[in-house]
Amino acid sequence: MILAKKINMNMDWRFLLGEEKRAWYKGFNDLHWRAVQLPHDWSIEAPFSKEHSSGTGYLPGGTGWYRKSFQLQEGISEKKVNLTFEGAYQNAQVWINSYYLGRRPYGYSTFSFDVSDFVQAGHNVISVRIDRPSTSDSRWFTGTGIYRDVFLTVQNKVRLVPESIFFYTKSSNEQKGLVAVEAIIENVTAFKKELTIEYILYDEHNNIQSERSRPLSSGANSSEKVEIEIEVDSPKRWHPDTPNLYRLITRVLDQEELMDEQTTNVGIRSFRFDPENGFYINEESTLLKGVCVHHDAGTLGAAVPKEVWRRRLGKFKDLGANAIRMSHNPPTPNLLDLCDEMGFFVIDEIFDEWEGPKNKWSTGHNVYPPKHDGYFEHFPEWGERDVKDWVVRDRNHPSIISWSIGNEIDYPNDPYCHPSFKEMTGNNDKDKPVEERRYDPNKPNAERLVSISKKLVAFVKEMDTTRPVTAALAYPELSNVTGLSDTLDIVGYNYKEHLYEQDHTENNNKVIYGSENGHNVENWLEVINRPYISGQFLWTGIDFLGEAHGWPIRGSMIGLLDLAGNEKPRFYLRKSLWSKELFGKLTVGKVDSNEENFMWDFDANDKVIIRGYTNGKKVECFLNGRSLGIKENLKIGEVPEWETTFQKGELKLVVSDLNEATYEDVLCTPNHEDYQIKAISDKTQLLANGEDISHIEVSLTDQQGNKVINDFERIDVSAEGAIEILGIENGNLSDLTPYSESYRNFHKGHLLIYIRSKKEKGEAFIHIGSTNARNTKVSYTMV
């Protein structure tokens, strides 16, 4: 008996950019097509061009085909076989062995096909057509292609239906946890079966914490939902500080024969939102210190491996963040896995628009006229299915605390308006023409959003009643009038801190939180001074491609981190508010400039401002051993400053807290006569599986390791051995060097190189060369 298995289908695809009418045909000769590996985003490989939309980063879409040949073993005709795509942007059409399976318009949905009737022992071929006719289909970079994982699931005909397992906490405290598990058992044989369903719960040390079983009489060609409760003594509850996970093994046995087995990573926790006192996890009052993220990673486009997200989330942990809002679409599943593992609350979001098309800025931000392509044209037909599939896919993640059914759906006059307001201005309406702000009875009425929201909330709760439903509102002034807010369990306010007190006073039974917020300290004070506000989510955690203000800027620079994952000064301002660990960080800029850099390197007699970001209570700055002054009794968010004249040497910041712990940060003037390239890899060994990822952080320094800021210094990168370069990122959103090139200039002294293993074992090298600095290489062992 062959047990269920999940087969990774990412390797060995063929790709053609363009149309090929016969590519659906199994016998089509694709040997002249390009060999690619999934996940794959073809947009990011192209040159930037003004002919494409600024909203999606000046990169193309188009039509493309993917094909994969693969082998299946004898006996496959007696199995249930499912083919799953975790994301394909957009309008994916799928064939297998020349049989058409169907389509999925929404590029962020995970979708599956039952291919049991179409696969065969021996040779099989999958064909996929992707069609993205317009690059003005979004307000941010989408990517184009099969940009997430693909897998094949092979099961017996008595099986657990994929994604039917649902584990949730009914109650928990330190002494006892009560959880429930649902699963659908399918018997597609011609015989009645006397089955046994087993549930075994393991802790992180592989110790059994609880086990239950129950019999099931299953009729021929039938399916049945099985529900059971499990008690857990002294549960190790999930919390961002202690993200404890369990492993649930679900089994189906026919007599003594094991027919199917699935493993689900789960967590036990309780949480609630209180309209007066905010958010609680395991009955502990907790502020949501959140960031919003888009799904791209610069040079990698939308095809972002798990290890890249792990590095980014590690930076957020250092920041003191404990929450992520997925903006504004379902994320890749491995990002949710990491939030479970590393300890982040998640607001999982699905849509940026419903049936009304939003303005898409194609020639620069808020530059009229906009374009109106987008998901709205598919929403009436596909909205319900997309919502239900999304919730079912993600509902086992303990990190998720709310389902968000929309972002700024109520944005004023975009396109919805209402006679209650003769004129409305949104948070992003600079340079918006006056006529676009005014009430227009010929536009859709905002009351329509209420009925749509009620349906979407019902769809969510049909799949999961354990979490509240939310939306991020752009104009609660109107949504509170129409009743849209009342359809939601908790209400997100985007950039509306000034309404917190008024709206809470008028309706103190409604939970309010900041779903999208600016970086100002004042916005955080609105949270900590108002216990009924559960927290905030900064826009954004990381720079992202698209939503560009105009050529040559090709993305948004609003992040705490740049696209290479380097911390900006505002990162350390936020860390001073959120981090519990004592720290200090120096930045310096010219008196007549708004720019801050992590360097001590200016011209003689330049007037400079020194800033010291810290969560300490006392701070002192020294220049070549001479004190520039002490700052004490710092207020929340206060950034100490010193003004002086530049002189070469050492700048040092010393901070201390009330317990007299100290922390130092030092900047030294570099020697410009002898550069070197400093390359640090996060790994020395890679798995020879074709999918292991490494990051190489490259900086330009002098021989003593002091950073040199030289944005004109270029490096060239090449690979030797069973290793490949996925991309080079410098974080400079005005750099128009195509991401497909093997060279790039430094930006603020930094570069990041993404590396991926191949399938061969042995030694491999990444060579890094430069004109003005000594060349270097990074060595790997492929195991």
C-alpha positions, 0 to 999 in steps of 0.5 A, a space after each residue: 500500500 502506497 501512503 499519501 505523499 506530497 511531491 515537490 513539483 518545482 524543478 525542471 520546468 520549461 518556459 516560453 514568454 509569449 503565446 503558443 497556441 499548441 502548448 496545451 498539447 502533451 506531444 508539443 516539443 518544448 525542448 527549445 524553451 528556456 529551462 526554469 525552476 519554480 517559484 518563477 516571476 518573469 516580470 522581475 527579469 525584464 528591464 524597467 521601462 516607462 511604458 509599463 505602469 508606475 503602480 507596479 514598478 515599471 515592469 511588464 506582464 504579458 502572456 507566458 507558458 510553462 510546461 513540466 514533464 514528469 514520471 509517475 509509478 505503476 499503480 497510480 490509476 488506483 490513487 487519488 491525485 491532486 495538483 496544487 498551485 500556491 499562487 500563479 499570477 494571473 488568469 492561470 489555465 491548466 492542462 495535464 496530458 492535453 486535458 483542460 482542468 480549468 482556470 483561476 483568475 485571482 493571482 494570489 489564490 492557492 488552487 488545486 485540481 483533482 487529476 486522478 482521471 488524467 494522470 498515468 503511469 510513466 510520462 505525464 505533462 503539465 501545461 500552464 498558460 498565464 495571462 496578465 494583459 495589463 500592468 495597471 492591474 494593481 497598486 503595487 508590484 504583483 509579479 507574473 508567472 508561477 511565483 509560488 510552490 507547486 506540488 502533487 499529492 498522491 493518496 489512497 482512495 480512502 483518504 483525508 481530504 486535503 486541507 479539511 483538517 481544522 485544529 482550533 482551541 476551545 479553551 486553555 489555561 496553564 492547567 488544561 487545554 481543550 482543542 477540537 479537530 475536524 476532518 473530512 474522510 473520503 471513501 471513493 471505493 465501491 465498498 463500505 469500510 469500517 475505519 478508525 480515525 486516530 489523532 496523536 498530538 506531539 510536542 516539540 520534543 516528539 513526546 505524545 501529549 494526547 491521543 484519541 481515536 474513534 470508529 467510522 462506518 464509511 459507505 461506498 463513494 461517500 465522505 463524512 466530516 469527523 469532529 473530536 475534542 482533545 484534552 491537553 494537560 499543562 499545555 505549552 501555549 503559543 505566544 509571540 515570546 514563546 511560540 510553542 507548536 505541536 505536531 498533530 498526526 491524523 491517521 485513517 486505518 482500514 482494519 489494521 491497515 494504514 490508509 492515510 496520514 497527514 501532519 499539521 503543525 498547530 498551536 494552543 492559545 486563546 485570544 480576545 479583543 476587548 472594546 475597553 481594554 484592547 487585545 489579550 493573548 492567553 489572558 495577558 494584555 498585549 499591544 499589537 506592535 505591527 508592520 504591514 508588508 507587501 509580498 515582493 523582495 526586490 530583485 527576487 520579485 514575487 518569487 520569495 523563498 522562505 529563508 528570505 522571509 526568515 531573515 526579514 522577520 528576524 529583523 522585525 524581532 530585533 525591532 520589537 515588533 510582534 505582529 504582521 499585516 499581510 497587505 493586501 492579499 493572501 501571502 505565501 503559506 511559508 510566510 505564515 509558517 514562519 510567523 507561527 514558528 518565530 512568534 508574530 500575530 497575523 492579520 491575514 488579508 485577501 482583497 484590495 478591491 471588491 466589485 468597484 475598480 480602484 484608481 490605478 496610478 500608471 504614470 506616477 502617484 496620483 497622476 491623472 487620469 488613472 486606469 481601472 484594470 484589476 480584480 473587480 472584474 472577477 469578484 462577482 464570479 470568484 469572490 466567494 470561492 476565493 474567500 472560502 479557499 483562503 480561510 480553509 488554507 490558512 485557518 490552522 495557523 495559530 499566528 492568525 488573529 483576524 481575517 481581513 476581507 478588504 483594504 480601503 474598500 471605502 476609500 472616498 470617491 474611489 469609486 464609492 461616494 455618498 450624499 452624506 458628504 458633499 466632498 471627501 478627501 482621503 489620506 492619499 489625495 494630494 494633487 487630487 482634482 477638486 471634481 474628484 473629491 466631490 459627491 457624484 450621484 452617478 458613482 456607486 453608492 457606498 451603502 452597497 459596501 454594507 451588503 457585500 461585506 455581510 456576504 463576505 463575513 458570512 463566507 469567512 464564518 462558514 469556514 471559521 468562527 474562531 477568529 474575528 473578521 475585520 477590514 482596514 477602513 480608509 474613511 470611517 467617517 462615512 463607514 460608521 454612517 452607512 453601517 459598514 463598520 457594524 458588519 465587522 467584528 473589529 474595525 481597522 482605521 487607516 491613518 485616522 488616529 484623530 478619530 479614536 477618542 470621538 468614535 470610541 465615545 460614540 460606540 464603546 462596544 466596538 473594537 478599534 485598532 490602527 490597521 495602517 499607520 505612519 511612523 510618527 511618534 505621536 501615532 504611537 502615543 495615541 495607542 499607549 495612551 488609549 487602552 481601548 486601542 489594541 495596537 497599530 500596524 506601520 506602513 510599511 515594514 519593508 520597502 516594496 516595488 510599485 506604488 512609485 511616485 514617478 520615474 525613475 523611482 520604481 517603488 515605495 521608500 516608506 519602509 523601516 528596512 530597504 529592499 536589501 533588508 538594511 535598517 534605516 534611521 526610522 527603524 531605530 526610532 521605532 526600536 526605541 519605542 518597541 524594543 525591551 533590549 537596551 541599544 543605541 545607534 548613531 546617525 549623522 547628517 549635514 546641517 543643511 540636509 535631511 539625509 541621515 547616514 550611519 557614517 562619520 565621513 564628511 569634508 573638513 569644517 562641515 557642520 553636522 547633526 549627530 543623532 542618537 537613537 536609544 531606549 536608554 534614559 541617559 546618553 552621551 556622545 564623544 568625538 575623539 574622546 571629548 564629550 559633546 554633552 549628556 542628555 538625560 531623562 529622555 521622553 518616549 520617542 525623544 531623539 538626542 541631537 548634537 551639532 558640531 563641526 566634522 573632524 576625522 576620528 572616532 564618534 562614540 555613543 554611550 547609553 545607559 538605563 535605570 539599572 546602569 546597564 550600558 551600550 555603545 555604538 561607534 563610527 570611525 572615519 574610513 581610509 579612502 586610500 585602500 578599499 576592500 570588499 567585505 562579504 559575509 555569508 549566513 551559511 557555509 554549507 548548502 543542501 544540494 537539493 536545488 532549493 537551499 538559500 543563502 544570503 551574502 551581505 557585502 559592504 565596502 570598507 577600509 582595511 580596518 573594517 570602517 564602512 565606506 559610503 560610495 554609491 558609484 562603486 560597482 561589483 561584478 558577481 559570478 558563480 563557480 560550481 553547483 550554485 547560482 545567483 538568484 539576484 543582487 539587491 542594493 536597496 536603491 529604488 532609483 537604480 534602473 540596472 535590470 535585476 537580471 544583470 550580474 553587477 550592481 553599484 553599492 548603495 550606502 555602502 551595502 549590497 545583498 546577494 541571494 544564492 541558491 544551491 543546485 543538485 550536485 554536491 561538492 565545493 562552490 564559490 561566489 566571486 565578487 570583483 570590483 575596479 577599485 577594491 580588492 576582489 574576494 570570494 565566498 566558499 560553500 560546500 554543497 552536501 
